[in-house]
Amino acid sequence: MAKRITWKEGDLVSLKLRDDLYTVGQMIKNSVMRFYDVRSVNGIWSDLVLDDSKILFSGFVGKVVTQRLAVEKLQPTTPLVLSDHERYWLRPHVNFEGGFPFRGADLIDTGKDCAIDYSLAPVRQKDLKLSKNRDAIEQYELTNMWGDDDLSDRLCRYFDTGLNRDDLKFEVFPGLWTDRESLQPLTRRLPVPLR
C-alpha cells in the first residue's frame, strides 16, 4: 500500500506502474503532474538528476494517482521550472450531437506561471481543425483528468513501445491517427467498447 502523500508544488514522487516498472512524476500547480522519461525496475532512485531527462507530458491528475501509484516522495535536485507542457492545453468541446461526449477542442493558455484554472483560461486558438492545427493537436495534452489506471496504461505503453500519446484523442479528434486497430486493446483512457 502506498504512503499518504501530500501535494506540494515541485515535489517528485516515485510511481509504481507495475511490479517491474517505476517512473517519476513531479507535482506542479492545480493538480498538474509532469512525467519524465526515466524508469527503474525496483523504484530505487540513487543519484536521480532530471535536468537532462526528457519530459514525456504533463496532465491533470486525480488524488487517486498519488493514493494508488505514488510509493514515496523523492528529493528534488533542481528548482522547478515550468514549461509549455504546463502552460498550453487542449480544452475539449462538449459534444451535444450524440456519441462520444467530447469532440474538438480549443488551445488555451494557463499563463507562464500556470496559475489560471483551465476552465477559465483564455483561448489562444479557437476550434482546432486537423487540416490546419495537426501539430498543436498532437503536441498538447487534453485537460481531461487522468486516473491511476489510464495513466499507468499510457506510461507502461510508452516504456514498452516508445509510443507516447493519449488514446482519448482518437475520439476527440476523429481521423487524427490511422493505427487504431494495430494498437488494440487501447488504454483505459477510453471506455470498454471503444478500446
VEXKE-997432 format. One line per 10 residues: number of its first residue (from 1); their letters; for each residue x negated, y, z negated of N, C-alpha, C. Coordinates in nm, 3 decimals, always signed. Each point is the difference from the previous one (the first is absolute). Example, Ala and Ser with C-alpha at 12.3 -4.5 7.8 and 13.67 -1.06 7.14 Angstrom:
# VEXKE-997432
1) as) -1.319,-0.569,-0.780,+0.089,+0.119,+0.000,-0.090,+0.120,+0.000  +0.035,+0.105,+0.072,-0.082,+0.119,-0.006,+0.077,+0.109,-0.073
***
This chain:
# VEXKE-997432
1) makritwkeg) -0.084,-0.118,+0.000,+0.084,+0.118,+0.000,-0.088,+0.125,+0.000  +0.032,+0.097,+0.084,-0.077,+0.122,+0.009,+0.018,+0.085,-0.125  -0.102,+0.081,-0.028,+0.007,+0.092,-0.113,+0.091,+0.117,+0.036  +0.051,+0.067,-0.103,+0.078,+0.121,+0.024,-0.096,+0.109,+0.044  +0.026,+0.058,+0.116,-0.090,+0.101,+0.056,+0.076,+0.131,+0.013  -0.055,+0.103,-0.060,+0.061,+0.133,+0.005,-0.054,+0.075,+0.121  +0.089,+0.066,+0.072,-0.038,+0.074,+0.121,-0.078,+0.124,-0.038  -0.120,+0.013,+0.053,-0.080,+0.120,-0.020,-0.071,+0.032,+0.130  +0.025,+0.119,+0.050,-0.053,+0.041,+0.129,-0.152,-0.022,+0.007  -0.042,-0.066,+0.106,-0.141,-0.026,+0.024,-0.048,-0.135,-0.050
11) dlvslklrdd) +0.077,-0.064,-0.089,-0.042,-0.130,-0.054,+0.002,-0.108,+0.108  -0.092,-0.093,-0.014,-0.007,-0.116,+0.087,+0.055,-0.121,-0.074  +0.064,-0.089,+0.074,+0.048,-0.125,-0.059,-0.041,-0.116,+0.089  -0.029,-0.111,-0.063,-0.024,-0.125,+0.071,+0.135,-0.066,+0.023  +0.029,-0.034,+0.125,+0.127,-0.060,+0.038,-0.020,-0.145,+0.040  +0.072,-0.090,-0.065,-0.008,-0.141,+0.034,+0.108,-0.030,+0.104  -0.046,-0.032,+0.123,+0.092,-0.029,+0.109,+0.038,-0.147,+0.005  -0.096,-0.086,-0.036,+0.020,-0.145,-0.016,-0.118,-0.051,-0.080  -0.004,-0.129,-0.029,-0.103,-0.052,-0.090,-0.143,+0.027,+0.046  -0.023,+0.007,+0.131,-0.137,+0.019,+0.051,-0.020,+0.133,+0.071
21) lytvgqmikn) +0.088,+0.096,-0.024,-0.011,+0.128,+0.071,+0.045,+0.117,-0.088  -0.092,+0.090,-0.023,+0.025,+0.123,-0.076,-0.045,+0.118,+0.085  +0.062,+0.114,-0.021,-0.044,+0.123,+0.063,+0.016,+0.114,-0.101  -0.027,+0.122,+0.045,+0.003,+0.116,-0.089,+0.102,+0.102,+0.051  +0.080,+0.052,-0.093,+0.092,+0.109,+0.029,-0.037,+0.119,-0.086  +0.027,+0.119,+0.053,-0.028,+0.122,-0.076,+0.129,+0.079,-0.015  +0.029,+0.038,-0.124,+0.121,+0.075,-0.030,-0.017,+0.146,+0.042  +0.094,+0.045,+0.081,-0.002,+0.138,+0.047,+0.118,+0.071,-0.068  +0.058,+0.099,+0.062,+0.114,+0.073,-0.057,+0.132,-0.060,+0.044  +0.104,+0.029,-0.076,+0.138,-0.032,+0.040,+0.019,-0.145,+0.043
31) svmrfydvrs) -0.054,-0.094,-0.075,+0.013,-0.144,+0.027,-0.069,-0.045,+0.128  -0.096,+0.076,+0.049,-0.076,-0.040,+0.117,-0.124,-0.076,-0.047  -0.025,-0.114,+0.066,-0.120,-0.077,-0.028,-0.078,-0.016,+0.131  -0.131,+0.014,-0.010,-0.091,-0.015,+0.114,-0.065,-0.138,-0.008  -0.015,-0.064,+0.116,-0.059,-0.134,+0.006,-0.126,+0.002,+0.086  -0.102,-0.069,-0.049,-0.131,+0.000,+0.065,-0.032,-0.135,+0.064  -0.090,+0.004,+0.095,-0.049,-0.120,+0.067,-0.111,-0.063,-0.083  +0.036,-0.045,-0.119,-0.092,-0.073,-0.088,+0.075,-0.121,-0.053  -0.074,-0.109,-0.018,+0.063,-0.122,-0.047,-0.093,-0.074,-0.094  +0.060,-0.085,-0.081,-0.074,-0.085,-0.093,+0.077,-0.131,-0.011
41) vngiwsdlvl) -0.072,-0.110,-0.020,+0.067,-0.129,-0.016,+0.038,-0.026,-0.146  -0.058,+0.079,-0.093,+0.024,-0.026,-0.141,+0.040,+0.123,-0.081  +0.011,+0.116,+0.063,+0.040,+0.121,-0.071,-0.111,+0.063,-0.082  -0.123,-0.044,+0.020,-0.114,+0.060,-0.070,-0.060,+0.106,+0.093  -0.007,+0.123,-0.048,-0.042,+0.114,+0.082,-0.126,+0.062,-0.059  -0.110,-0.069,+0.004,-0.124,+0.059,-0.050,-0.053,+0.098,+0.104  -0.043,+0.115,-0.048,-0.056,+0.105,+0.088,+0.095,+0.040,+0.112  +0.127,+0.020,-0.032,+0.098,+0.041,+0.100,-0.021,+0.147,+0.035  -0.033,+0.026,+0.127,-0.015,+0.136,+0.051,+0.088,+0.009,+0.124  +0.095,+0.093,-0.002,+0.095,+0.010,+0.110,-0.032,+0.112,+0.099
51) ddskilfsgf) -0.109,+0.073,-0.022,-0.032,+0.115,+0.085,-0.001,-0.036,+0.149  -0.056,-0.115,+0.033,-0.013,-0.039,+0.141,+0.105,-0.102,+0.043  +0.093,-0.032,-0.089,+0.102,-0.099,+0.033,+0.113,+0.064,+0.078  +0.045,-0.070,+0.101,+0.110,+0.047,+0.084,+0.130,+0.002,-0.081  +0.077,+0.106,+0.017,+0.135,+0.005,-0.057,+0.091,-0.073,+0.098  +0.069,-0.104,-0.046,+0.091,-0.073,+0.087,+0.128,+0.079,+0.024  +0.061,+0.044,-0.108,+0.122,+0.081,+0.007,+0.037,+0.043,-0.141  +0.096,+0.090,-0.008,+0.059,+0.039,-0.128,+0.150,-0.023,+0.013  +0.065,-0.025,-0.112,+0.143,-0.023,+0.003,+0.065,+0.035,-0.133  +0.128,+0.033,+0.007,+0.078,+0.021,-0.121,+0.030,-0.137,-0.059
61) vgkvvtqrla) -0.034,-0.020,-0.127,+0.018,-0.132,-0.062,+0.092,+0.009,-0.121  +0.075,-0.106,-0.022,+0.084,-0.009,-0.118,-0.081,-0.049,-0.119  +0.054,+0.016,-0.120,-0.068,-0.046,-0.122,-0.033,-0.148,+0.005  +0.079,-0.075,+0.075,-0.019,-0.144,+0.009,-0.140,-0.034,+0.054  -0.059,+0.091,+0.077,-0.135,-0.025,+0.053,-0.102,-0.002,-0.114  +0.006,+0.099,-0.089,-0.095,-0.002,-0.112,+0.036,-0.108,-0.102  +0.128,-0.031,-0.011,+0.042,-0.103,-0.097,-0.038,-0.141,+0.045  +0.010,-0.028,+0.130,-0.021,-0.137,+0.046,-0.131,-0.025,+0.073  -0.058,+0.103,+0.061,-0.124,-0.022,+0.076,-0.125,+0.050,-0.071  +0.012,+0.111,-0.074,-0.118,+0.058,-0.064,-0.040,-0.084,-0.121
71) veklqpttpl) -0.127,-0.040,-0.003,-0.047,-0.083,-0.112,-0.089,+0.077,-0.097  -0.062,+0.108,+0.048,-0.080,+0.083,-0.091,-0.034,+0.132,+0.066  -0.025,+0.100,-0.086,-0.050,+0.128,+0.049,-0.150,-0.011,+0.019  -0.050,+0.071,+0.100,-0.143,+0.002,+0.028,-0.051,+0.142,-0.021  -0.128,+0.013,-0.026,-0.058,+0.132,-0.019,-0.022,+0.067,+0.135  +0.060,+0.119,+0.022,-0.027,+0.071,+0.125,-0.146,+0.044,+0.003  -0.062,-0.010,+0.117,-0.141,+0.036,+0.012,-0.019,+0.140,+0.059  +0.103,+0.052,+0.066,-0.009,+0.134,+0.059,+0.133,+0.071,-0.022  +0.001,+0.132,+0.006,+0.126,+0.073,-0.017,+0.096,-0.029,+0.116  +0.128,+0.007,-0.029,+0.103,-0.023,+0.102,+0.001,+0.115,+0.100
81) vlsdherywl) -0.006,-0.034,+0.128,+0.014,+0.097,+0.107,+0.119,-0.044,+0.084  +0.099,+0.086,+0.012,+0.120,-0.034,+0.076,-0.029,+0.010,+0.149  +0.076,-0.077,+0.078,-0.025,-0.005,+0.144,+0.133,+0.009,+0.075  -0.009,-0.007,+0.134,+0.121,+0.000,+0.081,+0.087,-0.121,-0.029  -0.059,-0.108,-0.057,+0.078,-0.118,-0.038,+0.104,+0.035,-0.105  -0.025,+0.103,-0.077,+0.095,+0.040,-0.104,+0.077,+0.127,+0.036  -0.041,+0.068,+0.104,+0.064,+0.128,+0.035,+0.113,-0.017,+0.102  -0.023,-0.075,+0.106,+0.096,-0.012,+0.110,+0.071,-0.135,-0.005  +0.132,+0.004,+0.019,+0.083,-0.120,-0.012,+0.108,+0.000,+0.106  +0.054,-0.119,+0.028,+0.116,-0.014,+0.087,+0.123,-0.018,-0.088
91) rphvnfeggf) +0.087,+0.100,+0.002,+0.125,-0.008,-0.077,+0.109,-0.050,+0.095  +0.047,-0.126,-0.021,+0.095,-0.057,+0.095,+0.138,+0.065,-0.006  +0.068,-0.007,+0.113,+0.138,+0.047,+0.009,+0.094,-0.112,-0.040  +0.108,+0.036,-0.067,+0.104,-0.097,-0.030,+0.076,-0.027,+0.130  +0.022,-0.128,+0.028,+0.068,-0.040,+0.123,+0.149,-0.020,-0.029  +0.082,+0.090,+0.050,+0.144,-0.007,-0.024,+0.073,-0.077,+0.111  -0.075,-0.052,+0.097,+0.062,-0.067,+0.115,+0.015,-0.150,-0.021  -0.038,-0.050,-0.115,+0.009,-0.143,-0.028,-0.132,-0.070,+0.026  -0.009,-0.121,-0.046,-0.125,-0.074,+0.015,-0.096,+0.035,-0.113  -0.128,+0.005,+0.032,-0.101,+0.028,-0.102,+0.022,+0.139,-0.060
101) pfrgadlidt) -0.018,+0.016,-0.133,+0.037,+0.127,-0.065,-0.087,+0.120,+0.035  -0.118,-0.022,+0.059,-0.088,+0.113,+0.036,-0.037,-0.011,+0.147  +0.000,+0.115,+0.068,-0.038,+0.001,+0.140,-0.063,+0.136,+0.031  -0.127,-0.001,+0.042,-0.072,+0.123,+0.030,-0.046,+0.070,-0.127  -0.081,+0.106,+0.017,-0.054,+0.071,-0.117,-0.052,+0.137,+0.039  -0.020,+0.082,-0.103,-0.068,+0.128,+0.013,-0.137,-0.013,-0.065  -0.099,+0.071,+0.051,-0.130,+0.008,-0.065,+0.007,+0.116,-0.099  -0.028,-0.030,-0.128,+0.010,+0.102,-0.104,-0.137,+0.026,-0.062  -0.010,+0.112,-0.070,-0.125,+0.044,-0.062,+0.026,+0.025,-0.149  -0.062,-0.082,-0.085,+0.019,+0.018,-0.145,-0.102,+0.097,-0.059
111) gkdcaidysl) -0.078,+0.069,+0.084,-0.094,+0.101,-0.046,-0.139,-0.056,-0.025  -0.100,+0.088,+0.003,-0.139,-0.048,-0.014,-0.027,-0.061,-0.137  +0.082,+0.036,-0.100,-0.016,-0.063,-0.132,+0.103,-0.112,-0.020  +0.077,-0.029,+0.104,+0.099,-0.108,+0.001,+0.102,+0.013,-0.113  +0.032,+0.121,-0.038,+0.087,+0.023,-0.116,+0.147,+0.014,+0.034  +0.035,+0.016,+0.128,+0.140,+0.020,+0.038,+0.069,-0.135,+0.010  +0.115,-0.013,-0.064,+0.078,-0.123,+0.008,+0.034,-0.026,+0.147  -0.016,-0.126,+0.044,+0.021,-0.030,+0.142,+0.142,+0.030,+0.046  +0.098,-0.004,-0.089,+0.137,+0.029,+0.042,+0.021,+0.150,+0.025  -0.090,+0.084,-0.053,+0.010,+0.145,+0.017,-0.108,+0.057,+0.091
121) apvrqkdlkl) -0.093,-0.084,+0.043,-0.115,+0.047,+0.079,+0.044,+0.056,+0.134  -0.067,+0.107,+0.046,+0.035,+0.058,+0.129,-0.038,-0.093,+0.116  +0.079,+0.012,+0.107,-0.023,-0.081,+0.119,-0.110,+0.064,+0.084  -0.098,-0.080,+0.036,-0.109,+0.045,+0.088,+0.036,-0.026,+0.146  +0.060,-0.119,+0.027,+0.051,-0.034,+0.134,+0.133,-0.071,-0.019  +0.102,+0.052,+0.066,+0.134,-0.055,-0.015,+0.025,-0.110,+0.102  +0.072,-0.103,-0.043,+0.051,-0.105,+0.087,-0.108,-0.056,+0.094  -0.097,-0.069,-0.057,-0.109,-0.058,+0.078,+0.052,-0.100,+0.102  -0.060,+0.001,+0.118,+0.038,-0.090,+0.110,-0.122,-0.082,+0.040  +0.022,-0.129,+0.028,-0.110,-0.086,+0.043,-0.071,+0.055,+0.123
131) sknrdaieqy) +0.075,+0.054,+0.093,-0.059,+0.049,+0.125,-0.097,+0.116,-0.022  +0.021,+0.080,-0.105,-0.085,+0.118,-0.024,-0.085,-0.010,-0.125  +0.043,-0.077,-0.099,-0.064,+0.004,-0.132,-0.050,-0.136,-0.049  -0.031,-0.091,+0.091,-0.041,-0.136,-0.039,-0.117,+0.002,-0.098  -0.100,+0.084,+0.023,-0.117,+0.003,-0.088,+0.038,+0.035,-0.144  +0.084,+0.102,-0.017,+0.043,+0.040,-0.135,+0.085,-0.109,-0.064  +0.086,-0.064,+0.079,+0.086,-0.106,-0.053,-0.085,-0.116,-0.050  -0.105,-0.034,+0.074,-0.087,-0.110,-0.043,-0.092,+0.041,-0.115  -0.043,+0.124,-0.001,-0.099,+0.046,-0.099,+0.058,+0.022,-0.140  +0.117,+0.061,-0.009,+0.053,+0.039,-0.130,+0.098,-0.103,-0.056
141) eltnmwgddd) +0.011,-0.001,-0.131,+0.082,-0.098,-0.070,+0.140,+0.054,-0.025  +0.094,-0.092,-0.009,+0.138,+0.034,-0.035,+0.009,+0.034,-0.149  +0.094,+0.085,-0.035,+0.019,+0.036,-0.140,+0.073,-0.109,-0.078  +0.051,-0.101,+0.067,+0.073,-0.108,-0.068,-0.089,-0.065,-0.106  +0.057,-0.025,-0.117,-0.071,-0.054,-0.116,-0.045,-0.144,+0.025  -0.121,-0.033,-0.050,-0.054,-0.136,+0.005,+0.026,-0.070,-0.133  +0.039,-0.127,+0.008,+0.009,-0.086,-0.118,-0.122,-0.092,-0.004  -0.007,-0.084,-0.100,-0.117,-0.086,-0.016,-0.012,-0.105,+0.109  +0.110,-0.065,+0.037,-0.008,-0.107,+0.099,-0.036,+0.050,+0.139  +0.067,+0.106,+0.046,-0.029,+0.049,+0.135,-0.139,+0.062,+0.008
151) lsdrlcryfd) -0.043,+0.067,-0.106,-0.135,+0.057,-0.002,-0.104,-0.112,+0.004  +0.021,-0.103,-0.081,-0.092,-0.114,-0.001,-0.005,-0.066,+0.138  +0.116,-0.017,+0.064,+0.003,-0.058,+0.135,-0.085,+0.081,+0.098  +0.018,+0.131,-0.003,-0.074,+0.084,+0.096,-0.150,-0.007,-0.026  -0.041,+0.011,-0.125,-0.142,-0.001,-0.032,-0.062,-0.138,+0.026  +0.070,-0.107,-0.033,-0.051,-0.135,+0.029,-0.017,-0.018,+0.151  +0.100,+0.044,+0.078,-0.012,-0.013,+0.145,-0.120,+0.078,+0.051  -0.022,+0.120,-0.055,-0.116,+0.077,+0.044,-0.130,-0.075,-0.030  -0.016,-0.048,-0.124,-0.124,-0.066,-0.036,-0.017,-0.134,+0.071  +0.109,-0.063,+0.039,-0.008,-0.128,+0.073,-0.020,+0.017,+0.150
161) tglnrddlkf) +0.059,+0.106,+0.058,+0.001,+0.013,+0.146,-0.057,+0.130,+0.054  -0.010,+0.103,-0.085,-0.045,+0.131,+0.048,+0.113,+0.090,+0.047  +0.124,-0.050,+0.001,+0.115,+0.077,+0.046,+0.054,+0.083,-0.116  +0.003,+0.132,+0.018,+0.040,+0.092,-0.107,+0.113,+0.089,+0.050  +0.123,-0.047,-0.018,+0.115,+0.082,+0.037,+0.124,-0.041,-0.076  +0.095,+0.090,+0.000,+0.125,-0.017,-0.075,+0.106,-0.060,+0.091  +0.043,-0.122,-0.031,+0.100,-0.067,+0.083,+0.133,+0.075,+0.005  +0.027,+0.086,-0.096,+0.124,+0.077,+0.002,+0.009,+0.086,+0.127  -0.113,+0.037,+0.055,+0.000,+0.082,+0.121,+0.056,-0.074,+0.121  +0.003,-0.135,-0.002,+0.064,-0.075,+0.108,+0.146,+0.042,+0.015
171) evfpglwtdr) +0.066,+0.029,-0.113,+0.141,+0.037,+0.004,+0.022,+0.151,+0.005  -0.083,+0.076,-0.068,+0.016,+0.146,-0.001,-0.034,+0.059,+0.137  -0.097,-0.061,+0.068,-0.041,+0.044,+0.133,+0.003,-0.119,+0.096  +0.117,-0.043,+0.044,+0.007,-0.115,+0.091,-0.087,+0.023,+0.124  -0.076,-0.104,+0.037,-0.086,+0.009,+0.117,-0.141,+0.049,-0.030  -0.028,+0.034,-0.126,-0.134,+0.050,-0.035,-0.107,-0.104,+0.031  +0.025,-0.125,-0.041,-0.095,-0.109,+0.025,+0.073,-0.114,+0.070  -0.073,-0.076,+0.080,+0.062,-0.108,+0.078,-0.040,-0.139,-0.049  -0.070,-0.009,-0.112,-0.050,-0.130,-0.047,+0.080,-0.058,-0.117  +0.122,+0.040,-0.015,+0.082,-0.042,-0.114,+0.008,-0.153,-0.012
181) eslqpltrrl) +0.031,-0.068,+0.109,+0.017,-0.146,-0.005,-0.128,-0.072,-0.041  -0.114,+0.049,+0.044,-0.127,-0.068,-0.034,-0.037,+0.018,-0.147  +0.059,+0.097,-0.068,-0.031,+0.026,-0.140,+0.097,-0.067,-0.096  +0.108,-0.057,+0.050,+0.101,-0.056,-0.088,-0.053,-0.120,-0.078  +0.037,-0.012,-0.128,+0.093,+0.088,-0.070,-0.069,+0.132,-0.037  +0.076,+0.107,+0.011,-0.050,+0.132,-0.037,-0.001,+0.014,-0.151  -0.054,+0.109,-0.048,-0.013,+0.022,-0.145,+0.137,+0.026,-0.063  +0.003,-0.010,-0.132,+0.124,+0.022,-0.074,+0.041,+0.147,-0.002  -0.066,+0.082,+0.075,+0.041,+0.139,+0.017,+0.135,+0.004,+0.072  +0.029,-0.103,+0.078,+0.126,-0.010,+0.073,+0.091,-0.103,-0.067
191) pvplr) +0.132,+0.020,+0.007,+0.090,-0.100,-0.055,-0.011,-0.133,+0.078  +0.037,-0.110,-0.064,-0.018,-0.135,+0.055,+0.042,-0.017,+0.145  +0.120,+0.044,+0.041,+0.038,-0.029,+0.139,-0.089,+0.066,+0.103  -0.074,+0.103,-0.038,-0.083,+0.074,+0.096,-0.147,-0.043,-0.001  -0.035,-0.094,-0.086,-0.140,-0.045,-0.008,-0.032,-0.098,+0.110
***
